[in-house]
């Protein structure tokens, strides 16, 4: 049986066990601050594609950004409207003609078919203002460890890499270019107990050392081993 898109995401919110919306934890605040280090949010137009529980939009708004979001799941759209956030479905974007300085898509593009990927990337290029950026995070198709996230959700359709994404942009003449490829930011939630802080810190140090060693032995970049990967795009 082939599920339609609306059926595909039935009960997705419940499966994710999400009960808090448009709030962010201390750990999420640390992560966003590190992931967007050096990027000014105050007064900027920020659009999140696939905003989910809305934690990033809430964090960005608290930093003075004008925020709006795109979401396909009705439950999340309803939560956004109830919380007073501007939100729309993907097929409504063209009519709204939003313009953005910062566009974000956390864990979204792996859910897309090739045709949807093309439409979303063209929409991002149209939305993006001169000097703007788009930050994408998705399961790392380069990494054997990326399979953990990639295959943890049956709505994950596409296995992506930065190289495939760059080829895709070129093939379909999408006016975006990849400016940076890197590992996602790593944080330790300092608001938790000392045992957790020490254990998490050691885990991250050992993981980085392992990935660096493997990269040196094999001769490929360290980002090729992480579970997820960050791609930053600018106007082409």
Kinemage of the C-alpha trace (Angstrom):
@kinemage 1
@onewidth
@group {chain A} dominant
@subgroup {mainchain}
@vectorlist {calphas} color= white
{ca unk a 1} P 0.000 0.000 0.000
{ca unk a 2} L 1.321 3.449 -0.965
{ca unk a 3} L 0.397 6.103 1.591
{ca unk a 4} L -0.649 9.583 0.518
{ca unk a 5} L 1.213 12.512 2.042
{ca unk a 6} L -1.555 13.386 4.504
{ca unk a 7} L -1.681 9.746 5.635
{ca unk a 8} L 2.108 9.561 5.917
{ca unk a 9} L 2.160 12.046 8.782
{ca unk a 10} L -0.956 10.960 10.645
{ca unk a 11} L -0.190 10.832 14.382
{ca unk a 12} L 3.363 12.111 13.749
{ca unk a 13} L 3.153 14.506 16.700
{ca unk a 14} L 2.109 11.655 18.992
{ca unk a 15} L 4.881 9.407 17.647
{ca unk a 16} L 7.389 12.163 18.395
{ca unk a 17} L 5.841 12.435 21.872
{ca unk a 18} L 5.787 16.230 21.622
{ca unk a 19} L 3.724 18.037 24.232
{ca unk a 20} L 5.467 21.430 24.506
{ca unk a 21} L 5.319 23.867 21.613
{ca unk a 22} L 7.096 27.148 20.873
{ca unk a 23} L 9.302 26.753 23.915
{ca unk a 24} L 12.951 25.774 24.056
{ca unk a 25} L 15.039 24.006 26.641
{ca unk a 26} L 18.320 25.208 28.107
{ca unk a 27} L 20.156 22.626 25.988
{ca unk a 28} L 18.366 23.767 22.808
{ca unk a 29} L 19.253 27.389 23.568
{ca unk a 30} L 22.925 26.406 23.926
{ca unk a 31} L 22.766 24.465 20.658
{ca unk a 32} L 21.131 27.239 18.635
{ca unk a 33} L 23.525 29.839 20.067
{ca unk a 34} L 26.508 27.743 19.025
{ca unk a 35} L 25.091 26.651 15.661
{ca unk a 36} L 24.417 30.283 14.698
{ca unk a 37} L 27.449 31.822 16.378
{ca unk a 38} L 28.330 35.145 14.754
{ca unk a 39} L 24.985 35.459 12.926
{ca unk a 40} L 22.873 38.480 13.891
{ca unk a 41} L 19.165 37.768 14.364
{ca unk a 42} L 17.874 41.100 15.629
{ca unk a 43} L 15.678 42.735 12.990
{ca unk a 44} L 16.201 39.889 10.497
{ca unk a 45} L 13.467 37.971 8.704
{ca unk a 46} L 13.792 34.297 9.603
{ca unk a 47} L 11.856 31.456 8.005
{ca unk a 48} L 12.005 27.890 9.250
{ca unk a 49} L 10.990 25.181 6.811
{ca unk a 50} L 9.465 22.307 8.765
{ca unk a 51} L 9.291 24.037 12.146
{ca unk a 52} L 7.918 21.027 14.063
{ca unk a 53} L 7.496 21.881 17.742
{ca unk a 54} L 8.603 25.479 17.109
{ca unk a 55} L 11.549 25.597 19.509
{ca unk a 56} L 13.884 27.286 17.008
{ca unk a 57} L 11.298 29.895 15.951
{ca unk a 58} L 10.704 30.739 19.609
{ca unk a 59} L 14.452 31.071 20.242
{ca unk a 60} L 14.952 33.252 17.128
{ca unk a 61} L 12.037 35.523 18.056
{ca unk a 62} L 13.478 36.011 21.536
{ca unk a 63} L 16.614 37.307 19.795
{ca unk a 64} L 14.667 39.999 17.969
{ca unk a 65} L 14.015 38.246 14.663
{ca unk a 66} L 10.791 38.473 12.692
{ca unk a 67} L 9.897 34.810 12.363
{ca unk a 68} L 7.568 32.698 10.259
{ca unk a 69} L 7.396 29.032 9.432
{ca unk a 70} L 6.454 26.476 6.813
{ca unk a 71} L 4.962 23.153 7.838
{ca unk a 72} L 3.124 20.298 6.157
{ca unk a 73} L 1.680 18.704 9.307
{ca unk a 74} L -1.696 20.105 10.313
{ca unk a 75} L -1.130 19.504 14.038
{ca unk a 76} L 1.944 21.727 13.997
{ca unk a 77} L 0.225 24.418 11.936
{ca unk a 78} L -2.600 24.508 14.465
{ca unk a 79} L -0.120 24.855 17.343
{ca unk a 80} L 1.617 27.736 15.522
{ca unk a 81} L -1.618 29.601 14.903
{ca unk a 82} L -2.709 29.103 18.505
{ca unk a 83} L 0.627 30.551 19.690
{ca unk a 84} L 0.363 33.560 17.355
{ca unk a 85} L 3.070 32.578 14.871
{ca unk a 86} L 2.793 33.235 11.140
{ca unk a 87} L 2.803 29.867 9.416
{ca unk a 88} L 1.773 28.326 6.123
{ca unk a 89} L 1.830 25.142 4.088
{ca unk a 90} L 4.512 24.718 1.401
{ca unk a 91} L 2.037 25.167 -1.454
{ca unk a 92} L 1.022 28.573 -0.048
{ca unk a 93} L 4.536 30.023 -0.159
{ca unk a 94} L 4.416 31.374 -3.697
{ca unk a 95} L 1.293 33.452 -3.050
{ca unk a 96} L 2.701 34.874 0.201
{ca unk a 97} L 5.983 35.969 -1.436
{ca unk a 98} L 7.952 35.921 1.828
{ca unk a 99} L 11.507 37.292 1.879
{ca unk a 100} L 14.069 36.040 4.366
{ca unk a 101} L 17.586 36.807 5.553
{ca unk a 102} L 17.942 33.453 7.319
{ca unk a 103} L 16.235 30.232 6.237
{ca unk a 104} L 16.532 27.127 8.373
{ca unk a 105} L 15.548 23.502 7.786
{ca unk a 106} L 16.412 21.109 10.608
{ca unk a 107} L 15.847 17.441 9.734
{ca unk a 108} L 13.489 18.156 6.832
{ca unk a 109} L 15.082 17.400 3.471
{ca unk a 110} L 15.421 13.680 4.125
{ca unk a 111} L 11.596 13.581 4.095
{ca unk a 112} L 11.406 14.862 0.509
{ca unk a 113} L 11.181 13.143 -2.852
{ca unk a 114} L 13.410 14.358 -5.685
{ca unk a 115} L 10.577 16.469 -7.122
{ca unk a 116} L 9.775 17.970 -3.711
{ca unk a 117} L 13.454 18.652 -3.107
{ca unk a 118} L 13.617 20.634 -6.337
{ca unk a 119} L 10.503 22.658 -5.433
{ca unk a 120} L 11.743 23.415 -1.910
{ca unk a 121} L 15.181 24.513 -3.118
{ca unk a 122} L 13.689 26.814 -5.757
{ca unk a 123} L 11.378 28.242 -3.070
{ca unk a 124} L 14.375 28.875 -0.795
{ca unk a 125} L 16.280 30.620 -3.588
{ca unk a 126} L 13.260 32.823 -4.271
{ca unk a 127} L 12.795 33.697 -0.584
{ca unk a 128} L 16.438 34.394 0.164
{ca unk a 129} L 17.479 38.030 0.213
{ca unk a 130} L 20.827 39.183 -1.116
{ca unk a 131} L 23.468 38.348 1.469
{ca unk a 132} L 21.166 35.832 3.137
{ca unk a 133} L 21.823 32.222 4.010
{ca unk a 134} L 20.050 28.902 4.348
{ca unk a 135} L 21.201 26.396 6.960
{ca unk a 136} L 20.192 22.772 6.432
{ca unk a 137} L 20.706 19.849 8.787
{ca unk a 138} L 19.984 16.288 7.721
{ca unk a 139} L 21.170 12.716 8.447
{ca unk a 140} L 24.682 12.320 7.098
{ca unk a 141} L 24.529 10.095 4.032
{ca unk a 142} L 28.343 10.046 3.928
{ca unk a 143} L 28.602 8.385 7.312
{ca unk a 144} L 27.980 4.777 8.362
{ca unk a 145} L 26.746 6.300 11.639
{ca unk a 146} L 24.262 8.501 9.772
{ca unk a 147} L 22.178 5.386 9.164
{ca unk a 148} L 20.984 5.572 12.773
{ca unk a 149} L 18.945 8.732 12.094
{ca unk a 150} L 18.233 8.017 8.440
{ca unk a 151} L 16.515 4.712 9.130
{ca unk a 152} L 14.840 5.646 12.414
{ca unk a 153} L 11.783 7.095 10.654
{ca unk a 154} L 9.905 5.519 7.735
{ca unk a 155} L 9.009 9.002 6.423
{ca unk a 156} L 12.702 9.507 5.604
{ca unk a 157} L 12.739 9.070 1.835
{ca unk a 158} L 16.019 10.531 0.532
{ca unk a 159} L 19.555 9.782 1.664
{ca unk a 160} L 21.471 13.024 1.200
{ca unk a 161} L 25.055 14.230 1.122
{ca unk a 162} L 26.442 17.725 0.521
{ca unk a 163} L 27.993 16.503 -2.719
{ca unk a 164} L 24.689 15.127 -4.026
{ca unk a 165} L 22.973 18.358 -2.998
{ca unk a 166} L 25.546 20.437 -4.878
{ca unk a 167} L 25.125 18.274 -7.973
{ca unk a 168} L 21.347 18.646 -7.645
{ca unk a 169} L 21.577 22.457 -7.549
{ca unk a 170} L 23.758 22.469 -10.659
{ca unk a 171} L 21.668 19.956 -12.595
{ca unk a 172} L 18.403 21.832 -12.122
{ca unk a 173} L 19.958 25.318 -12.411
{ca unk a 174} L 18.819 26.318 -8.937
{ca unk a 175} L 20.481 29.663 -8.096
{ca unk a 176} L 22.026 28.548 -4.809
{ca unk a 177} L 25.553 27.507 -3.947
{ca unk a 178} L 26.984 25.570 -1.029
{ca unk a 179} L 29.163 27.893 1.001
{ca unk a 180} L 30.085 25.662 3.920
{ca unk a 181} L 29.881 22.028 5.009
{ca unk a 182} L 30.492 21.134 8.640
{ca unk a 183} L 29.572 19.038 11.628
{ca unk a 184} L 26.615 20.188 13.725
{ca unk a 185} L 27.427 22.156 16.855
{ca unk a 186} L 28.102 20.063 19.957
{ca unk a 187} L 26.967 21.278 23.367
{ca unk a 188} L 26.903 20.056 26.943
{ca unk a 189} L 23.849 21.045 28.954
{ca unk a 190} L 25.517 22.777 31.899
{ca unk a 191} L 22.181 22.998 33.681
{ca unk a 192} L 22.250 19.277 34.469
{ca unk a 193} L 24.101 17.340 37.170
{ca unk a 194} L 27.865 17.006 37.317
{ca unk a 195} L 27.942 13.298 36.395
{ca unk a 196} L 25.994 14.009 33.201
{ca unk a 197} L 28.192 16.995 32.334
{ca unk a 198} L 31.413 15.000 32.796
{ca unk a 199} L 30.076 11.982 30.886
{ca unk a 200} L 28.735 14.023 27.982
{ca unk a 201} L 31.952 16.068 27.754
{ca unk a 202} L 34.065 12.896 27.638
{ca unk a 203} L 31.744 11.343 25.048
{ca unk a 204} L 32.063 14.339 22.718
{ca unk a 205} L 35.847 14.502 23.117
{ca unk a 206} L 36.271 10.783 22.390
{ca unk a 207} L 33.908 10.943 19.413
{ca unk a 208} L 35.796 13.881 17.904
{ca unk a 209} L 39.122 12.137 18.439
{ca unk a 210} L 37.799 8.939 16.818
{ca unk a 211} L 36.391 10.776 13.800
{ca unk a 212} L 39.598 12.778 13.391
{ca unk a 213} L 41.677 9.586 13.533
{ca unk a 214} L 39.435 7.826 11.019
{ca unk a 215} L 39.539 10.849 8.719
{ca unk a 216} L 43.347 10.914 8.791
{ca unk a 217} L 43.597 7.169 8.121
{ca unk a 218} L 41.084 7.164 5.265
{ca unk a 219} L 41.913 10.628 3.935
{ca unk a 220} L 38.464 12.225 4.053
{ca unk a 221} L 37.068 15.201 6.041
{ca unk a 222} L 36.001 14.697 9.654
{ca unk a 223} L 32.456 15.824 8.841
{ca unk a 224} L 32.008 12.626 6.804
{ca unk a 225} L 31.621 10.582 10.018
{ca unk a 226} L 29.075 12.536 12.049
{ca unk a 227} L 25.505 11.296 12.459
{ca unk a 228} L 24.099 14.531 10.998
{ca unk a 229} L 25.647 17.167 8.761
{ca unk a 230} L 25.236 20.911 8.287
{ca unk a 231} L 25.136 22.568 4.869
{ca unk a 232} L 25.030 26.359 4.535
{ca unk a 233} L 23.855 27.760 1.216
{ca unk a 234} L 23.970 31.258 -0.263
{ca unk a 235} L 22.669 32.809 -3.452
{ca unk a 236} L 24.466 31.399 -6.480
